[in-house]
Amino acid sequence: MKLFSFGRADRNPLARWFWTIDRPLLAMLLVLIGCGLIAVAAASPAGAMRLSDSTTRIPPLFFLQRQFLWVLMGVPLMLGVSMLAKDAARRFALGGFALFLLLLALVPFVGVETNGAHRWIQLPGFQLQPIEFLKPFFVVTTAWLFAMRFEDRTLPVIPAGAVLLVLIVGLLVVQPDFGQSALVAAVWLVQAVLAGLPLVVLGLAVAALLAGLVIAYQFEPHIRNRIDGYLHGEGDTYQVDRALDCFRSGGLYGTGPGEGTAKFRLPEAQTDYIFSVIGEEFGAIVCFALALLYLAIVLRVLLQMLDEDDPFTLIAATGLVVQFGGQALINMSVNLALAPSKGMTLPFVSHGGSSFLATAIAMGLLLSITRRNRHLKASPYLHAGAAAT
C-alpha cells in the first residue's frame, strides 16, 4: 500500500505532505489543542452553571462535549487545508474571503443580538461569526495582492488593500466590534510594511488608528466605559475583578483540576476568560508555560521567514502568525487586567465553534503556505515534486 508509505523516497501525496510540512509547528499546534481540551474541561462546569436556571439545567460537561465535536471537525479541516498546494491555498482563500465578506455585510440585517452587538448569524445548533473566518482569508488575499508589487511596483496594490481594510473595519464598527477592527488593522499594517509601505504613510496610518480610538472613546459609551474601567477603575469592572480573583486563588501551583471555586463567579469562563480558569486550577506556572507555547509557535514561523525569498509566502505567513499570536496576547492581557476588557477568544483553547474552526483554517493555510521552505534545498526529489504541483 504505497499510499500509506511515508519514506522520503515515496512519491504518494501523503508522503510528500509529511516530508514537506513543518512537523514541529504542527506538533506544537496539536499540543495546544490538547491543552485547550483540558482547559475547557476545567471551565465547563462554571459555564454550565451560569447558563442554567430553574427551568433549564445544562450538564456540567456540556461545553467539553461540544469542544470535542469542534476538535473532531477542526483537526481534519486543518490537516486537509495544509495539504493544499500554494496556488490552491491562494484560490481557496480568495473564495473564502468573498463568501465571508458577504456574510459580514449581512450580519446587521440577519444577525442575532448578544449583549447589544450583532456579530453572529444563527444556524441550526450553531452561531456563525463571519469575522472569525474572514480574518485568515483576508490575510492571505492581502498577501497575494501585496506580492504583485514585487513584480510591478507601479501597481496600486497598497491603496487597493487599504480600500478592503476600510470596508471590513466599517462593517465591524457597525456591529460594533472595535477589538476585531483593531486586530485586523494591526495585522494589515504589518503586512503592508513587509510589502514596502513608506514610513511616512505608516506614521499617518498609526495616527489615523489613534484618532479613531479617540473618536470611539468620545462617542461610544461602551468603549469609554471599558477604557475608563481599565485606566481609573471606574464603571463596570466586574469581569476583570473576577478574573483577578481566579489568579489570586490559584497562586503559583493552582488549586488542582476541578477544585477551583472562583471560576463559578467568572463570566464567560469557557470562552473569553478561560485563561483565568487555567490560572486558578493549574497555577501561574502553567499559564506562563502556555504563553511560552504561543510564543514558540510565533517565533518558529518568524524565524523561518528570515530567509524566505518568495514575497507571498513571507507576507502571508507573517500575517497569519501575527494574527494568531496577537489574538492570544490580547486575550491573556485582558485576563490579567493589562488591557481593557474585550471579548476575544484564546486561539485553540477557548470553547467556541467559529473560533476553533476559523483558527483551524488559519493554521492549515499557514502550514500549507510554509511547506517545502526548508526541504527544497535538501532534496532534489522535492524540487521536482514542487514543480509538479
Secondary structure by P-SEA (a helix, b strand, c coil): ccccccccccccaaaaaaaacaaaaaaaaaaaaaaaaaaaaaaaaaaaaaacccccccccaaaaaaaaaaaaacaaaaaaaaaccaaaaaaaaaaaaaaaaaaaaacccccccccccccccccccccccaaaaaaaaaaaaaaaaaaaaaaccccaaaaaaaaaaaaaaaaaaaaccaaaaaaaaaaaaaaaaaacccaaaaaaaaaaaaaaaaaaaaccaaaaaaaaaaacccccaaaaaaaaaaaaaacccccccccccccccccccccccaaaaaaaaccaaaaaaaaaaaaaaaaaaaaaacccccaaaaaaaaaaaaaaaaaaaaaaaaaaccccccccccccccccaaaaaaaaaaaaaaaaaacccccccccaaaaaaaaac
